[in-house]
């Protein structure tokens, strides 16, 4: 047999507020946006900027892992020299900057002149 006092106490507690469920879902969406979507959008923008500024002389790595130097650009195609005399055509969107190589050819020449002085 159940104690009627316990039933009254259980009913008095009431159901949780449904607004708390919405707040929890909103909080989860916000966390997902900060952890996943925002960094991904930043990375995509950086890649678009890199592809738009790609020019002859830039050192790149392909999506397949081949390293080379851009020889010329023809619309959406980049001609990349992998070794001396070996030129390959790549889709510009499949090229990425070499990780850790933030110095461009022009910057390297300026540093060399500065060190010579």
OpenMM code with the backbone's topology and positions (N, CA, C; nanometers):
from openmm import Vec3, app, unit

residues = "UNK UNK UNK UNK UNK UNK UNK UNK UNK UNK UNK UNK UNK UNK UNK UNK UNK UNK UNK UNK UNK UNK UNK UNK UNK UNK UNK UNK UNK UNK UNK UNK UNK UNK UNK UNK UNK UNK UNK UNK UNK UNK UNK UNK UNK UNK UNK UNK UNK UNK UNK UNK UNK UNK UNK UNK UNK UNK UNK UNK UNK UNK UNK UNK UNK UNK UNK UNK UNK UNK UNK UNK UNK UNK UNK UNK UNK UNK UNK UNK UNK UNK UNK UNK UNK UNK UNK UNK UNK UNK UNK UNK UNK UNK UNK UNK UNK UNK UNK UNK UNK UNK UNK UNK UNK UNK UNK UNK UNK UNK UNK UNK UNK UNK UNK UNK UNK".split()
positions = [
    Vec3(0.0832, -0.1158, 0.0000),
    Vec3(0.0000, 0.0000, 0.0000),
    Vec3(0.0892, 0.1242, 0.0000),
    Vec3(0.0484, 0.2228, -0.0775),
    Vec3(0.1286, 0.3435, -0.0897),
    Vec3(0.0878, 0.4468, 0.0136),
    Vec3(0.1830, 0.5199, 0.0565),
    Vec3(0.1601, 0.6234, 0.1539),
    Vec3(0.1030, 0.7457, 0.0804),
    Vec3(-0.0151, 0.7970, 0.1131),
    Vec3(-0.0740, 0.9105, 0.0422),
    Vec3(0.0072, 1.0394, 0.0585),
    Vec3(0.0825, 1.0495, 0.1644),
    Vec3(0.1643, 1.1697, 0.1824),
    Vec3(0.2748, 1.1774, 0.0775),
    Vec3(0.3336, 1.0628, 0.0425),
    Vec3(0.4381, 1.0612, -0.0607),
    Vec3(0.3809, 1.0977, -0.1977),
    Vec3(0.2590, 1.0533, -0.2277),
    Vec3(0.1965, 1.0873, -0.3545),
    Vec3(0.1729, 1.2378, -0.3642),
    Vec3(0.1309, 1.2980, -0.2553),
    Vec3(0.1069, 1.4429, -0.2544),
    Vec3(0.2382, 1.5177, -0.2759),
    Vec3(0.3440, 1.4732, -0.2127),
    Vec3(0.4742, 1.5377, -0.2300),
    Vec3(0.5257, 1.5216, -0.3732),
    Vec3(0.5038, 1.4074, -0.4343),
    Vec3(0.5483, 1.3843, -0.5717),
    Vec3(0.4718, 1.4740, -0.6683),
    Vec3(0.3450, 1.4943, -0.6451),
    Vec3(0.2655, 1.5800, -0.7314),
    Vec3(0.3003, 1.7267, -0.7103),
    Vec3(0.3408, 1.7635, -0.5926),
    Vec3(0.3721, 1.9030, -0.5621),
    Vec3(0.4989, 1.9484, -0.6334),
    Vec3(0.5887, 1.8550, -0.6625),
    Vec3(0.7131, 1.8930, -0.7291),
    Vec3(0.6853, 1.9469, -0.8690),
    Vec3(0.5867, 1.8951, -0.9382),
    Vec3(0.5481, 1.9455, -1.0691),
    Vec3(0.6454, 1.9042, -1.1790),
    Vec3(0.6061, 1.9320, -1.3011),
    Vec3(0.6889, 1.8992, -1.4181),
    Vec3(0.7915, 2.0103, -1.4402),
    Vec3(0.9046, 1.9759, -1.5033),
    Vec3(1.0036, 2.0809, -1.5313),
    Vec3(0.9501, 2.1800, -1.6344),
    Vec3(1.0005, 2.2988, -1.6293),
    Vec3(0.9581, 2.4055, -1.7188),
    Vec3(0.9982, 2.3710, -1.8626),
    Vec3(0.9046, 2.3729, -1.9594),
    Vec3(0.9402, 2.3402, -2.0989),
    Vec3(1.0359, 2.4425, -2.1609),
    Vec3(1.0412, 2.5621, -2.1090),
    Vec3(1.1349, 2.6631, -2.1608),
    Vec3(1.2801, 2.6220, -2.1357),
    Vec3(1.3029, 2.5446, -2.0298),
    Vec3(1.4393, 2.4992, -2.0011),
    Vec3(1.4897, 2.4071, -2.1121),
    Vec3(1.3991, 2.3289, -2.1714),
    Vec3(1.4385, 2.2441, -2.2838),
    Vec3(1.4840, 2.3285, -2.4020),
    Vec3(1.4119, 2.4360, -2.4299),
    Vec3(1.4497, 2.5248, -2.5407),
    Vec3(1.5825, 2.5944, -2.5131),
    Vec3(1.6029, 2.6351, -2.3895),
    Vec3(1.7289, 2.6989, -2.3529),
    Vec3(1.8446, 2.6005, -2.3702),
    Vec3(1.8237, 2.4770, -2.3292),
    Vec3(1.9275, 2.3746, -2.3422),
    Vec3(1.9603, 2.3485, -2.4895),
    Vec3(1.8585, 2.3378, -2.5750),
    Vec3(1.8807, 2.3156, -2.7180),
    Vec3(1.9531, 2.4353, -2.7803),
    Vec3(1.9121, 2.5549, -2.7431),
    Vec3(1.9794, 2.6750, -2.7932),
    Vec3(2.1248, 2.6807, -2.7510),
    Vec3(2.1528, 2.6422, -2.6289),
    Vec3(2.2895, 2.6391, -2.5796),
    Vec3(2.3727, 2.5378, -2.6569),
    Vec3(2.3175, 2.4229, -2.6871),
    Vec3(2.3888, 2.3202, -2.7631),
    Vec3(2.4192, 2.3680, -2.9054),
    Vec3(2.3232, 2.4362, -2.9688),
    Vec3(2.3452, 2.4902, -3.1032),
    Vec3(2.4561, 2.5954, -3.0996),
    Vec3(2.4572, 2.6795, -3.0001),
    Vec3(2.5594, 2.7822, -2.9863),
    Vec3(2.6982, 2.7204, -2.9680),
    Vec3(2.7078, 2.6192, -2.8839),
    Vec3(2.8360, 2.5506, -2.8632),
    Vec3(2.8813, 2.4852, -2.9927),
    Vec3(2.7918, 2.4195, -3.0659),
    Vec3(2.8247, 2.3561, -3.1932),
    Vec3(2.8759, 2.4595, -3.2921),
    Vec3(2.8120, 2.5764, -3.2948),
    Vec3(2.8543, 2.6810, -3.3882),
    Vec3(2.9964, 2.7278, -3.3562),
    Vec3(3.0268, 2.7514, -3.2273),
    Vec3(3.1596, 2.7993, -3.1901),
    Vec3(3.2679, 2.6945, -3.2095),
    Vec3(3.2360, 2.5681, -3.1878),
    Vec3(3.3381, 2.4637, -3.1957),
    Vec3(3.3581, 2.4127, -3.3380),
    Vec3(3.2527, 2.4035, -3.4181),
    Vec3(3.2634, 2.3410, -3.5500),
    Vec3(3.2475, 2.4404, -3.6649),
    Vec3(3.1363, 2.5084, -3.6712),
    Vec3(3.1041, 2.5874, -3.7894),
    Vec3(3.1908, 2.7109, -3.8066),
    Vec3(3.2179, 2.7831, -3.7012),
    Vec3(3.2963, 2.9063, -3.7113),
    Vec3(3.4403, 2.8797, -3.7553),
    Vec3(3.5127, 2.7849, -3.6944),
    Vec3(3.6485, 2.7573, -3.7422),
    Vec3(3.6510, 2.7048, -3.8856),
    Vec3(3.5517, 2.6261, -3.9231),
    Vec3(3.5467, 2.5732, -4.0587),
    Vec3(3.5254, 2.6865, -4.1590),
    Vec3(3.4416, 2.7821, -4.1269),
    Vec3(3.4182, 2.8959, -4.2159),
    Vec3(3.5443, 2.9816, -4.2285),
    Vec3(3.6174, 2.9994, -4.1188),
    Vec3(3.7430, 3.0750, -4.1233),
    Vec3(3.8455, 3.0069, -4.2134),
    Vec3(3.8560, 2.8749, -4.1987),
    Vec3(3.9515, 2.8001, -4.2795),
    Vec3(3.9142, 2.8057, -4.4276),
    Vec3(3.7860, 2.7963, -4.4592),
    Vec3(3.7410, 2.8049, -4.5981),
    Vec3(3.7705, 2.9429, -4.6561),
    Vec3(3.7521, 3.0476, -4.5781),
    Vec3(3.7812, 3.1832, -4.6253),
    Vec3(3.9308, 3.2011, -4.6496),
    Vec3(4.0132, 3.1477, -4.5605),
    Vec3(4.1583, 3.1571, -4.5789),
    Vec3(4.2012, 3.0836, -4.7054),
    Vec3(4.1406, 2.9690, -4.7349),
    Vec3(4.1756, 2.8951, -4.8559),
    Vec3(4.1304, 2.9705, -4.9802),
    Vec3(4.0097, 3.0302, -4.9760),
    Vec3(3.9632, 3.1106, -5.0902),
    Vec3(4.0568, 3.2270, -5.1155),
    Vec3(4.1021, 3.2936, -5.0094),
    Vec3(4.1960, 3.4054, -5.0247),
    Vec3(4.3284, 3.3581, -5.0837),
    Vec3(4.3770, 3.2418, -5.0395),
    Vec3(4.5017, 3.1878, -5.0922),
    Vec3(4.4890, 3.1569, -5.2409),
    Vec3(4.3792, 3.0915, -5.2799),
    Vec3(4.3590, 3.0551, -5.4202),
    Vec3(4.3450, 3.1804, -5.5062),
    Vec3(4.2775, 3.2814, -5.4558),
    Vec3(4.2597, 3.4055, -5.5321),
    Vec3(4.3928, 3.4788, -5.5488),
    Vec3(4.4818, 3.4693, -5.4524),
    Vec3(4.6098, 3.5399, -5.4593),
    Vec3(4.7241, 3.4557, -5.5130),
    Vec3(4.6930, 3.3373, -5.5645),
    Vec3(4.7963, 3.2478, -5.6157),
    Vec3(4.8630, 3.3096, -5.7378),
    Vec3(4.9954, 3.3070, -5.7411),
    Vec3(5.0695, 3.3656, -5.8534),
    Vec3(5.1927, 3.2813, -5.8814),
    Vec3(5.2549, 3.3066, -5.9942),
    Vec3(5.3761, 3.2334, -6.0329),
    Vec3(5.4847, 3.2569, -5.9281),
    Vec3(5.5551, 3.1514, -5.8939),
    Vec3(5.6619, 3.1602, -5.7955),
    Vec3(5.6211, 3.1134, -5.6571),
    Vec3(5.4923, 3.0988, -5.6318),
    Vec3(5.4456, 3.0519, -5.5006),
    Vec3(5.4743, 2.9028, -5.4866),
    Vec3(5.5210, 2.8636, -5.3696),
    Vec3(5.5410, 2.7220, -5.3421),
    Vec3(5.4136, 2.6668, -5.2801),
    Vec3(5.3687, 2.5528, -5.3330),
    Vec3(5.2407, 2.4960, -5.2923),
    Vec3(5.2547, 2.3460, -5.2694),
    Vec3(5.1524, 2.2896, -5.2079),
    Vec3(5.1383, 2.1452, -5.1944),
    Vec3(4.9993, 2.1101, -5.2456),
    Vec3(4.9910, 2.0022, -5.3235),
    Vec3(4.8618, 1.9624, -5.3796),
    Vec3(4.7833, 1.8827, -5.2765),
    Vec3(4.6570, 1.8588, -5.3075),
    Vec3(4.5731, 1.7791, -5.2182),
    Vec3(4.6264, 1.6369, -5.2069),
    Vec3(4.7014, 1.5908, -5.3082),
    Vec3(4.7590, 1.4576, -5.3057),
    Vec3(4.8939, 1.4507, -5.2375),
    Vec3(4.9489, 1.5654, -5.1969),
    Vec3(5.0747, 1.5673, -5.1232),
    Vec3(5.1975, 1.5966, -5.2071),
    Vec3(5.1794, 1.6425, -5.3313),
    Vec3(5.2936, 1.6759, -5.4160),
    Vec3(5.3337, 1.8209, -5.3940),
    Vec3(5.4631, 1.8429, -5.3697),
    Vec3(5.5154, 1.9764, -5.3470),
    Vec3(5.5713, 2.0310, -5.4765),
    Vec3(5.5530, 2.1606, -5.4987),
    Vec3(5.6073, 2.2213, -5.6197),
    Vec3(5.5964, 2.3714, -5.6153),
    Vec3(5.6367, 2.4330, -5.7272),
    Vec3(5.6333, 2.5785, -5.7400),
    Vec3(5.5458, 2.6130, -5.8596),
    Vec3(5.4563, 2.7104, -5.8404),
    Vec3(5.3657, 2.7514, -5.9468),
    Vec3(5.4472, 2.8216, -6.0552),
    Vec3(5.4310, 2.7740, -6.1799),
    Vec3(5.5013, 2.8328, -6.2939),
    Vec3(5.4116, 2.9348, -6.3621),
    Vec3(5.2859, 2.8974, -6.3869),
    Vec3(5.1916, 2.9893, -6.4495),
    Vec3(5.0500, 2.9513, -6.4090),
    Vec3(4.9596, 3.0462, -6.4318),
    Vec3(4.8185, 3.0258, -6.3985),
    Vec3(4.7380, 3.0528, -6.5247),
    Vec3(4.6501, 2.9595, -6.5594),
    Vec3(4.5659, 2.9733, -6.6773),
    Vec3(4.4210, 2.9511, -6.6354),
    Vec3(4.3554, 3.0564, -6.5883),
    Vec3(4.2171, 3.0453, -6.5427),
    Vec3(4.2071, 2.9619, -6.4160),
    Vec3(4.1380, 2.8480, -6.4248),
    Vec3(4.1196, 2.7617, -6.3080),
    Vec3(4.2300, 2.6572, -6.2971),
    Vec3(4.3250, 2.6590, -6.3923),
    Vec3(4.4342, 2.5614, -6.3952),
    Vec3(4.5646, 2.6308, -6.3555),
    Vec3(4.6401, 2.5642, -6.2685),
    Vec3(4.7729, 2.6133, -6.2307),
    Vec3(4.8763, 2.5128, -6.2807),
    Vec3(4.9781, 2.5628, -6.3469),
    Vec3(5.0881, 2.4783, -6.3931),
    Vec3(5.1951, 2.4815, -6.2845),
    Vec3(5.2256, 2.3638, -6.2293),
    Vec3(5.3164, 2.3532, -6.1158),
    Vec3(5.4375, 2.2701, -6.1579),
    Vec3(5.5558, 2.3221, -6.1266),
    Vec3(5.6791, 2.2489, -6.1551),
    Vec3(5.7170, 2.1708, -6.0291),
    Vec3(5.7156, 2.0365, -6.0413),
    Vec3(5.7473, 1.9517, -5.9272),
    Vec3(5.8984, 1.9365, -5.9117),
    Vec3(5.9656, 1.9058, -6.0201),
    Vec3(6.1117, 1.9018, -6.0243),
    Vec3(6.1530, 1.9746, -6.1509),
    Vec3(6.2800, 1.9958, -6.1678),
    Vec3(6.3269, 2.0678, -6.2850),
    Vec3(6.2840, 1.9934, -6.4108),
    Vec3(6.2026, 2.0588, -6.4925),
    Vec3(6.1553, 2.0013, -6.6174),
    Vec3(6.0276, 1.9197, -6.6065),
    Vec3(5.9748, 1.8988, -6.4861),
    Vec3(5.8512, 1.8221, -6.4686),
    Vec3(5.7403, 1.9175, -6.4272),
    Vec3(5.6535, 1.9464, -6.5240),
    Vec3(5.5423, 2.0387, -6.4970),
    Vec3(5.4113, 1.9608, -6.5016),
    Vec3(5.3246, 1.9899, -6.4072),
    Vec3(5.1964, 1.9218, -6.3949),
    Vec3(5.0877, 2.0277, -6.3840),
    Vec3(4.9710, 1.9965, -6.4413),
    Vec3(4.8569, 2.0881, -6.4315),
    Vec3(4.7699, 2.0465, -6.3134),
    Vec3(4.7305, 2.1452, -6.2330),
    Vec3(4.6447, 2.1204, -6.1170),
    Vec3(4.5274, 2.2166, -6.1201),
    Vec3(4.4180, 2.1725, -6.0639),
    Vec3(4.3065, 2.2626, -6.0375),
    Vec3(4.3511, 2.3560, -5.9252),
    Vec3(4.3307, 2.4852, -5.9435),
    Vec3(4.3776, 2.5828, -5.8434),
    Vec3(4.3201, 2.5558, -5.7051),
    Vec3(4.1963, 2.5080, -5.7001),
    Vec3(4.1312, 2.4851, -5.5710),
    Vec3(4.1909, 2.3678, -5.4948),
    Vec3(4.2685, 2.2847, -5.5606),
    Vec3(4.3290, 2.1681, -5.4955),
    Vec3(4.4704, 2.1977, -5.4455),
    Vec3(4.5140, 2.3204, -5.4554),
    Vec3(4.6470, 2.3595, -5.4067),
    Vec3(4.6342, 2.4300, -5.2723),
    Vec3(4.7330, 2.4072, -5.1871),
    Vec3(4.7333, 2.4651, -5.0530),
    Vec3(4.8717, 2.5229, -5.0249),
    Vec3(4.8800, 2.6198, -4.9346),
    Vec3(5.0130, 2.6700, -4.8964),
    Vec3(5.0890, 2.5633, -4.8194),
    Vec3(5.2199, 2.5674, -4.8298),
    Vec3(5.3017, 2.4717, -4.7563),
    Vec3(5.2965, 2.5080, -4.6090),
    Vec3(5.2627, 2.4122, -4.5225),
    Vec3(5.2545, 2.4427, -4.3788),
    Vec3(5.3891, 2.4884, -4.3239),
    Vec3(5.3895, 2.5984, -4.2525),
    Vec3(5.5105, 2.6498, -4.1907),
    Vec3(5.5962, 2.7341, -4.2823),
    Vec3(5.5576, 2.7477, -4.4090),
    Vec3(5.6360, 2.8273, -4.5031),
    Vec3(5.5626, 2.9577, -4.5302),
    Vec3(5.5659, 3.0470, -4.4341),
    Vec3(5.4931, 3.1731, -4.4463),
    Vec3(5.5722, 3.2776, -4.5233),
    Vec3(5.7010, 3.2539, -4.5482),
    Vec3(5.7846, 3.3507, -4.6188),
    Vec3(5.7717, 3.3278, -4.7680),
    Vec3(5.7358, 3.4324, -4.8424),
    Vec3(5.7252, 3.4221, -4.9870),
    Vec3(5.8602, 3.4521, -5.0495),
    Vec3(5.8703, 3.4330, -5.1807),
    Vec3(5.9969, 3.4548, -5.2513),
    Vec3(6.0405, 3.6011, -5.2384),
    Vec3(5.9459, 3.6947, -5.2486),
    Vec3(5.9788, 3.8367, -5.2358),
    Vec3(6.0296, 3.8706, -5.0966),
    Vec3(5.9708, 3.8101, -4.9939),
    Vec3(6.0153, 3.8324, -4.8564),
    Vec3(6.1551, 3.7757, -4.8349),
    Vec3(6.1834, 3.6608, -4.8959),
    Vec3(6.3148, 3.5984, -4.8804),
    Vec3(6.4228, 3.6856, -4.9437),
    Vec3(6.3940, 3.7444, -5.0610),
    Vec3(6.4915, 3.8316, -5.1267),
    Vec3(6.5145, 3.9580, -5.0436),
    Vec3(6.4089, 4.0138, -4.9871),
    Vec3(6.4228, 4.1339, -4.9040),
    Vec3(6.5054, 4.1025, -4.7792),
    Vec3(6.4838, 3.9852, -4.7182),
    Vec3(6.5623, 3.9460, -4.6007),
    Vec3(6.7086, 3.9273, -4.6375),
    Vec3(6.7348, 3.8717, -4.7550),
    Vec3(6.8722, 3.8484, -4.7990),
    Vec3(6.9446, 3.9816, -4.8205),
    Vec3(6.8765, 4.0765, -4.8844),
    Vec3(6.9362, 4.2093, -4.9054),
    Vec3(6.9616, 4.2791, -4.7728),
    Vec3(6.8682, 4.2650, -4.6787),
    Vec3(6.8817, 4.3297, -4.5484),
    Vec3(7.0014, 4.2691, -4.4726),
    Vec3(7.0194, 4.1387, -4.4817),
    Vec3(7.1314, 4.0734, -4.4133),
    Vec3(7.2649, 4.1059, -4.4785),
    Vec3(7.2664, 4.1315, -4.6096),
    Vec3(7.3899, 4.1656, -4.6797),
    Vec3(7.4398, 4.3052, -4.6435),
    Vec3(7.3469, 4.3939, -4.6083),
    Vec3(7.3846, 4.5335, -4.5762),
    Vec3(7.4507, 4.5483, -4.4444),
] * unit.nanometer
topology = app.Topology()
chain = topology.addChain("A")
for resn in residues:
    res = topology.addResidue(resn, chain)
    for name in ("N", "CA", "C"):
        topology.addAtom(name, app.Element.getBySymbol(name[0]), res)
